[in-house]
Amino acid sequence: MRKHMISFVKDFAKNEDGAVALEYALVMVLVAFGLVAALTTFSGDLNGLFTGIGANIAAYKVPAL
């Protein structure tokens, strides 16, 4: 039983799959944080842009065929 436990601990210590997953998770958190910061900063400008686009679409009249 002891050999099995020691072998398990050694194998677990050598396994790097969790480290790679953790790195990807940290990168995704940083990207999400950057997106939230950017969208918060430019929310007024984006709101004005989409409001203008919506007004132009609403005012557009399809020509008769």
Secondary structure, 3 states (H helix, E strand, C coil): CHHHHHHHHHHHHHCCHHHHHHHHHHHHHHHHHHHHHHHHHCHHHHHHHHHHHHHHHHHCCCCCC
